[in-house]
C-alpha cells in the first residue's frame, strides 16, 4: 500500500513595508527589473479595461498577500498610536490623535510590484500586545476585505470593509478604495468613521506610485470632522506635492479649528487657527521606520486559510527567485480556488463567511463581525517600547397579557404603573414559551425565518384604550433621547449565541376624519426605527420593523396595531411581508387583530409560504408547494398567564432603572392615591427639566453611557451597543 507523504506546510513571514526603498525593505528580496515588468503590462491590458480580475505573474508580486499589507498598516508601528487616541483629555485632543493614526495607516508603495490578490475565505490573524486583528477576504469578485480588531486593555474596536476598484487609464492605473473604516473608542463612547485615499500608479511619462484623493474623518458623537487631501506630483513626477497632505479640522458648526499641512511620509503639522500655534502631530520616521517582521509564536494553531500559510510556497519561491516554481505555486493556489468555486456552483451552494455578517447594498459592501472580540493570534508583533445607600422602593407589575387584565386596576385617562421601556422589555422577556431558542434550532434558513416570524408576532402585545405607560426620562435605563423619544435595546443570549439590537421611537400624529387613511378621528403612533435579531451560530441577521399603534376616538373608541411589517434575512435573501389589519369604520367585522402575509425568496420573488390568522389567537402557515397548513404561533400558549418580574438584588438596581425612577408613582397608582400620584409624577418630570437646564447652562450635551447614538441626514436614528454583551440583571423573570 502506497502511503502518501504529507506535504510540509510552509509559513513565510516577510518584513513590513517601510520608508526605505524596496531593495532595502527586505534584505532577501529584490524585485526584477521594473522596466521589463512595465513593458509586459502593455501586452496584457488595454485602456479602459477593468483590472479587478487581472492576474499578475510572480515577477510582479511582493512576497505577501494584500491582507498582510492591510494588516501591516495597523499593527506595524514603532509607536502605539491607538493608545494615544484613547488617552486624549478631551474630544478635540482625541480627534487630533485619530487623524494622526489615520495618516499612519498610509504606507509607501513600490512601483511595479503588488501583493497577491487574496482568495475567497483567506484570513490573516495577528496580535500586537493586547491588540488582536482578524482579516478575511469576504468576496473574490469583486475583491472585498473585512477587518475586525479589538484591544481589551484599551477598550478599542476597529471594523473595516473595503474594496479596491482598479482602472487602467492609458498612462496610469488608479485604484479607488471603496468602503468604510470605523474606529471605536469605547471608553469615551466615540465612533470615528473614515475612508481611504486612492492609489495612483503612473506609467508615463515618469513611472511612480502615490496615494491621492480626499479622506474624511468624522466623529459621530461630537460632530468633529477632518477633511484631508492627498496631493499628487506634477505631470513629470516632480515638485513639492510629492506625498503631500493638506487639510482642516472643523467642529460641528463647521467652524475651522485647525489646519493640517505636511507630507505623510515625513512630518505633518497642525496649526491652531485661534492662536496660530503650530505643532507636529505625526512623524513618519518615528512611526513607520525600522519595523520588525512579525513572529510565528504557535505554528500548530495557524489556520489553513491564513495568508502566510496559503501563499507560503509562492513567497518562498519569490524570495529565492525560483520563478518557474513560483509560477507553479501561484497557479496551484488559483486553480484550487477555481475548483472550490466550481464544486459550490454544482451543489448550488454559496460561500458564507464564518466571521462576518456581509451585505452588498446599493451604497456598497457592509460587514459586521459575528464574534464579540478577536482572540489572541499565533502570529505576533513585538511590542515597542463605603458609601451609604439610600433605601429605595422598586415596584414591578405584571406584564400585559391577553384580555383586559389591567382594566379593573386603573381608571381610564391615567397611566399604567410602568414605563414605556418596561413595555418594550416585556414584549421580549415575558413569554411562556422560549421562542428565541426555536429560532436557533431550525434545520434550514426557511425554518429559521418562519420561527423568527413567529417570534416577531409574539412581540405584539394587546394595548388598552384610555391608558398609557409613562414617557421615559432621558437616561432612564435605557432611553437614549427624550425629544424625540428614542429607546434603544441590547439583549444577548449567551447560551444560544443570539443578539438583539433595537432602536425605535414612536411618532404620534392626530388625524381628523379627512386626514387619515384609517376611517374616523384617530391618533396614529408610527413606530420608526429598526429591530435586529442575530443568530450568530448561523451567521444570520434579521432586520424588521414594528407595526403602528392606531388609537381610534370616533366613531367608536378603540385601539389596535396596524400597518405593514417586513422581516428580512440579510444573508439568505428570505423576506416575510406581514400586514396587520384594521377593523371596519364602526369597529366591527372579522378583521380585528387580523394578520396576513407571505414569505418570499427575494432572489426569485417566488412565494414560498402564506401567513394567515390573528396575532392575539393563532397564526397559521401554508406552504405553497405542498398546500400543507400548520400553526406557527399560538398566543394563548405564549403570552397568557405571565408573572411579574422579581427583584433578586435590590442593592444592585441602578438609580436610572425604570422600576426605580417611577417607583413612588407606580405605588400611588396601584393604591389609587391620585393626589400623591400627581405629586410624584410632577417631581420626576421637574427633575428632568432641571437636569436639562443645568446641561444647557454648562453647554453640555447628554451622551448615552451604553449606546453609540447617531442620526442620519434624513432624521433616522440608529444605535450601537458599546458593551459586547449584557451582564446578568438584578431583576429576573
N, C-alpha and C positions, 0 to 999 in steps of 0.2 A: 504494500500500500504506500503510495507516494504521499508524503506529508508535506503540505505546502508551508514553506517558510514564511513566518510573519514578517511583514515589511516593517523596517525600523522607522519610527516616527521622528521626523526632523523638525526641530523648532529653532528658527533663526531669528534673533533679535539684532537690530542694527541701531546705530546712533541716530538720535533725532536730528531733524534739520535745524541748523543754527545760523548765525550771522555770517560765517565764513563761506567761501566758495565750495562748490561740490567736491573738488579734488581734496579738500581738507576736511570735509564733513565726516567722512569715514575713511580711515587710512587704507582699508582693504577694498575700497570700491572707487572706481573712476569710470564714468560713462564713456562709450565710444565717441569718436569724432562727431561733433554735433552737426557739421555741415553735411555729412553723408546722411545723417538722420533726417535733416530738413528736406533734402532732395528726394528722398524716398517717400516723404509725405505727399508731395505733389503728384506722385504716380497713383495714389490711392483715394484722394478726395477731390471734390470739385466745389467751387464757390456756392454757398447757399445750402450745402448738404448738412444733414443732421448727424452730428458726431456721437450721439448717445450710444449707438450700437457699435461704434468703431473699435476694433481691437488692435492694439499696438504690438509689434514684435518685441521680444525680450530686450533688444538693444535700447529700446526707448523707455524701459521701466527702471524705476528705483527699486531696490530690493525690499519693498514693503507695500502693504495694501493701503488704499485710501482711508480705511477705517483707522489704521495706525497713525496716519497723518492728522486726521481729525483729533485723535486721542492725544497726540503729542502737543497739539496746540493748547490743551488744557493741563495735562499732568506733567509736561516737561517745562518747568520753570525753575530758575535758580532762586526765586523769591516766592513766598507764599502770598500771592496776590489776592486769593479768595479770603484769607483771614483778614487782610487789610480792609476788604469790602465790609466785613462783618463788624470791625472794631471802630468804625466811624462814630463820632459822638452825636451827630445829628443827620437828618436825611440828606442834606446837601453834601456833607463830607462823604457819606456812604455812596452817594450817586457819583461823585468825582472818582472814587476808588473803583466803582463798577466800570466807568468809562476807561480808566487805565487798564483794568483787567481785560476788557473787550479788545482794546488795542493789542494787548499781549497775545491774543489768540491769532493775530495776523503773523504768519511766518514766511520767510523768504522762499521763493520758488526757483528751482533750477530750470532754465530754459532747455527744452529738447528732451527732457526725461519726465516721466509721470509715474505715479504709483499704480498698482494693479487696480482694475475695476473689481470691487468686491462681488462675490457670488451671492445668490439669494440665501439668506439664513446665516451668512458668515457673521461671526461675533468677535468682539475684542474686549477683554476684561482685564483691567489693570487697577492696582491700588497704589496710592501715594499717601503714606501715613493713614489718617482716618478717612481720606477721600477715596471712595470706591467708584469706578466708572465702568459702565457697560454700554457698548455699541452693538448695534445689529443692523444688517442690511435687510430692510423690510420690503424692498421691491428691487427687481433687477432691471426691468424695462418699464418705466423709467427708473434710473438708479436713485433710490431714496434711502437715507441713513437716519437711524434714530439713536439718540443718546439718553441714558438716564444715569445721573451721578448723584450720590448722597454723601454728605460729610456729617456723621452723627455728632462729632465733637463740636463742630461749628454750627450745626443745625442748618445746613445749606443743602439745597436741592437744585439740580440742573436738568432740564428737559430740552433736547434739540430734535428737530425734524427738518432735514434739509435735502434739497435735490438740485444737483448741478445740471444745467442745460447748456451744453457747449454748441456753438455755431461757428462754421468756417466762413469767414468774410473776405475771401480773396487773398489779402496780405496779412490776415490775423485770425486768431481764434479767441472768441470771448465766451467764457463760461460764466453764465449768470447763475448765482446760487440762490434758489428759491427756498422758502421755508422760514421758520421762526425758531429763535433761541430764547429760552426762558431761564432766568436765574432767580431763585427764591432765597431771600434771607429770612428764614422763618422766625428767628428770634425778634426780628423787627417788623414782621408781618408785611414785608415788602416784596413785590414781584417786579422784576425787570424784564422787559421784552426787547429784543434787538434782532436785527438782520445781519447779513454778512456781506462784505464787499465782493465784487466780481473779479474774476481772474482774466487778464488780458495777455495773450501770447502773441507778440508781434513777430512776423517773419521777415517782412520787408518794410522800409529799406534797411533798418538795423534790427537784427533779432534781439528779443528780450522778453522778459516776463514781469508783470507788475499787477498789483491789486488796485482796482479803480472803483469809482461809484460812490453812492450815498449810503451811509449807515445811520439808522435812527435807533436811539436807545431811550426807552421810556419806562418810568416807574408808574405803575397803575395806581398806586395808592396816593402818592404825593403829587403827581402831575408833572414832576420834573422831566425834562426831555433834553437829550443831546442830539444835535444834527451834525454829523461828521462827513467830510468829503475827502475821499482818497484820490489824489491827483496823479495824472499820467505824464511822463516826459513828453517833449515835443516830438514832431514828426521824425526827426533824426535820432531820437533817443537821448537827447542832451537837455541841459537846463536844470534849474534848481527844483523843478517839480518832481524829480525822481524820488519816489517813495514819500512824497509829501502828504501831510494830513492837516486839514483845517476844519474848524467847526465852531459851534457855540452851544452853550447850555442855557436853557430857558426855564422859567418857573411856570406854574400852571396858568398864570395870566399872560404868558408869552413875553414876559419881561426878560431882557437879556441880562444874565448874571455873570457869565464868564465867556471868554474867547479861547479857543483851543488852536494851537499852532505848533508845527514841528514836522518831524519825519518819523514814521512809525518804526524804522529800523535803527533810529538813533535816540534823539531826545524829543519829547513832547512837552510843551509848556502850557500853563494855564494862566490867563490874565483876568484878574478881578476887575470888572467894569466899574465897580463902585469906587475903589481906591487906586486902581492902576497897578496893584501889586502883581508881580509875575513870579511863578514858581514852577519847578519841574514836577510833573505828575507821573512821568514814565521815562525810564532809561532802559532802552533795549539791551544795552551791553550788560547791565546788571541782571536783567530778567531772562534773556534767551541766549546767553553766551555760555560756553563751557558746559553744555548739557551732557549728562551721562546716559549711557544705554540702559534701558530697563533690565531688570534681573529676573531670571526664572527661578522662583522660590520652590515650586512644587510641580514637577513635570507631570506626575501622575494625575493631577487634578485639572490639567489643561484640557478643555473640551475639544472634540474633533472639529468643531466649527470655528475655533479660534483662528484668527487671521494668520498668526505666526506658525500655526500648525498646517492650515490649508495650503499656504504658499511656501512652506519650508524648503521643499526640494528646489523650487524655482529660485528662491532667494539665494540658496547655497550655490546654485549653478551660475547665477549672475555675478555673485561675489568672486567666484573662481574663474569667471569669463569663459565658461564652457557653454557656448551659445547653442550648439546642437542639443545638448542635454537640457538647456533652458527652454528651447522651443518645445521639446517633448513634454517637459514637466508642465509647461503652461497649457499645451494642448490637452494634456490628460485632465487637468482641473476643469477646463472649459467643456470638454466632452462629457465628463461626469455630470456637470451641471445640466447639460442638454438632455442626457439620458434620464435624469431625475425628473425633468420637466415633461418629457415625453411619457414617462410612466404615470405621472399625475394626470396628464391630459387623457390618457387611455382609461384611467379609473374614474374620470370625472371629478377629481379632487382639486382643491385649491390650497395652495400653501398658506398657512396661517401662523403668524408669529406667536411664539410661546411667552414672549416677554413684553410685548407692547400691544395695545389696542389701536388698530390702524384704520383710518378712514381717508378716502380720497374724495374731497368735495370740490365744488366749483372754485372755491378760493384757494385750493391747493391741498397738499397732504397734511394730515394731522396725526399725531400719535400721543398716547398716554401710557405710562408704564403700568404693567399689571401688578408688579410687586411693589411693596411699600418702600423698601430700601434695597440698596445694592450690597451684596455680601462682599467680604474681602476676597481678593483675586490671587491666583497662583503666580501672577506676574506683578512685580512691584517696581516702583521707582524710589530710589534712595532719597530720604529727606535731607534737605539743606537747612544748612543752617535754619416765756409763757404769758400768753395774753388771755385775759378773761373773756369768755364768750357769752354774749347776752342771750338769754333764753328766748327762743323763737317758737312761734306757732307754725306748723306746717299742716295744711289742710288738703287732703286728697279725696276726690269724689269719684264715684263710679263712672266708667266710660259710657258714652252713648251706645245704646243697644237698640234692638228692634222694638217698635211700638213707641208709645208716648210716655216712657217711664218718668221723665222729668216734669211732665205737666202738673202732677199733683204737688210737686215740691215748690215750684216757683210760679208766681202770678205772671201774666203777660207783661211786656214792656220793661222787664227787668233783665239783669244779666244772669247767665248760668254761673254757678260758683266755680268757674275755671277760666283760664286764659286761652286765647286762640292757639298758642303754642301747644298747650296740653291737648287741644282738639286735634291738631296736626299729628301729635305724637300717638294719640290713641288709635288713629287710623292705621298705624303700623304695629304697635306693640300690643294692642288689645284685640286679640283673636283667640278663639277656642281651638283653632287648628293651625299647625305650623306650615303656612302656605309658602313661606320663603324656602324652606327645605325642599318642598316639592318642586319648586323652580329649578333647583340644583340637580335633582335626581332624574330629570328627563333624559331618555336614551338618545334622543335626536334633537337637532336645533328646533324642529317644528314642535315637538312635545314640550320643550322648554319654553318656547314662545307662548304656547297655549297656557302653561302654568303661570307665566308672567301676566297674561291677560286676566286670568282668574284672580291673581294677587292684586292687580291694579283695580279690578272691580271691588275687591274687598276693602280698599281704602276709601270707597264712597260710603259715607255713613249718613243715617237719617238726620235731617235738621228739623227743628221745631219752630213753627211760625210764632213771632212775637217775642222771642228771647234770643240773646246772642252772647257769646263769650266776651271777656274783656279784650280790649285792644292792648297788645303787649307794649310795654315801655321799651325805650331804646336801651339795648344792653341786657334786657331780660334774656335769660338763658334758654334759647338763644335767638334774639331778634336783632337783625343787622341794620335796619333802617326804620325810622318812625314815620317820616313823611317823604315818600310813600312808605306804607307798612310792608317791609320786605322781611321775610323769615327764611332762615337757612337751616338745613338739616344735614347732619353727617351721621350715618349709622354703619357699624361694622359688625359682622357676624363671623368671628374667627373660626369657629368650628366648621362652618360651611364655606368659608372664604368668600363672603358676599359683602358688597359695599353699596350703600345708598347715599346719594347726594341730591338734595332738593334745594331749589332757590325759587321762591314764589311770593307773589304779592297780589292781593285782591284789589280790583279797581271797580268800586260800586258806582253805578250810574242810575239816576232816576229817570224812568221812561214814562211819558204820558201815553194816552191811548193811541195817538197817531205816530209816536216816535219810536216805538219798539216793534221788533219783528214778532214778539210774542203778544198775543191779544190781551187787552186791558191795560190798567195802570200798574206799574211794577218797578221794582229795583232789581237790576241785574248786576251781580258781582262777578266780573270776569276775572278768572284766576290766571294771571300771567306768570311766566317763568318756565323752568324746565325741571323734570324729575329724571334722575338716572338710577338705574339698577345695574350693578356689575356682578356677573357671575364669573369670578376670577379663575375658578378651576377650568372653565370652558373658554376663557378669553372672550367673553361676550358682554357687550354693553347695550342696555336697552334704554332708549330715551322715550319719554312720554309726557303728555301734558295732563291737565286736570279739567273735568267738566266745570261749567259755570253754575253759580247758585242764583236761581230765579225766585225772588220774593214777590208774589202777586198780591196786590192790595184790592183792586177792583177787577171784575165784578165779585169774585169770590176769593177771599184771602186764602193764601196757601204758599207753600214753599217746595221747591223741587230742584234737582240737579238736571241741567240741560246742556246741549251742545255736543260738539264732536271731540273725540279723544283719539289721538294717533299714538300707537306704540310701535317703535321701530328698533330692530336689532341692527346695529351699525355694521357688524361683521358679516352676518348671513344675508342681509337684504330682505328678511321677512318683515312684513308690516301688518299690523292689525288696525282696522279703521272701525271705531265704535261710535254709535250715536245714542246719546241719552235724550229720550223724547219727552215732550211736554204734554200736559193734559189739555183738554179742549177749553174753549172760552169760559165755560161755566164750571170747570173743574171736574167734569165727569168724563166718562169714556174709559176704554180699556188700556190707554197708553200711560197710566200712572206708573212712574218708576220703571218704564219700559226701556230696554236696551237692545239695540240691533247692531249688527256689524258683519265684518268679513275679515278673513286673513288671506293675504295675497303674497305671492312671490314677486317682489318689485322688479326683478330682472326680466321676468317674462310677463308680468301683470296677470298671471294665472291665479284665479280664485281657488284656494285650497280648502277653506272651511267657511261656514256661515255661523254667525253667533246670534242667538235669539233668547229673550227671556226678560226677567225683571230683576234688577240688581238687589232688591230687598227680599227676594224669594229664591228662585232658581234660574240659572242661566245654562242653556244647552249649546252644544257644538255639533254641527252637521258637516261631515266630511263630504265634499262634492264628488270625490271619485267613487266612494263606496255607498253613499247615502246613509251611512251609519250615524246615529244620533246618540250623544251621551251628555250627561250632566257634568259641567266643569266647575260649577260654583253653586253652593247651597248656603245662602245667607244664614239660615237658621242654625246650621252647624258651626258657622264661622264667627258670627257676631251676635249670638244670643247668650244670655246668662253670664255676661262679663263681670268680673270682680274689680273693685277699686285697687289701685296700686298700694303698696305698703312701704313705709319708711323703715329701712333696715339700719341706717346710721344717721341720726338727726344731726350729729356734730359736723358731719362732712357735707351737709347740704349747703350749697353756695348761697350767699345773700341775694344773688341775681336769679335764683331758681323761681320759676313761675309760682309754684305752690307756696313759696315763702313770701314773695313780693306781695301776693294778693291774699295771704292767709287770713288777715283780720276781716277783709271784705267778704271772703267766702264764708267765714264763720258767722258773720252777721246775716248774710243772705240765708244760710241754712237755718238759722234760728229766727228768721223773719224779723230781725231787729233793723227795720228800714232806716231809722234815724242814724244809727251807728254805721250802717252800710254807706249812707251818703257821705258821712264824715270821713270814713276810711278811704273811700274811693277818691274823694277830693284831695286827701293827704298824699296819696300815691301820685296823682296827676300833678299836684302843685310841686312836689319834689322833683318830678321830671322837668317841669318848666324852669325851676331854679337851677338845676344842673346845666340845662341848655343855655341859660343866661350867663352862667359862670364861664362856660366854654367860649361863648361869643365875646365876652369881655376880655378874655385872655387871647383871643384869636386862635383858639384850638378847634380842631375837628375831631369828633369821636371816631375811633378806629376799632373795629371788632378785634377781639383777642383770639378768636378761634377760627375765623374765616378770612380769606382774602376776597374782598368785595370789589367788583368793577361794574361800570355801566357803559354800554356802547353808545355810539353817537345816536342810534335810533331809540335810546332810552331803555334798552333791555338790560335788566340786572342779571348778574351771574356771580357765583361764589365758588371758592375752592377751599376745602378744609386745610388748615395749617398743620394740624397733627395728623400723623399717618394712621392712627387708629383711635377709637373711642374707648376710654377706660371704663371699668365697671362702675355702676352708679349706686349712690346710697338709697335710691328709690327703685324698688323692684316690682315686677308683676308675676 
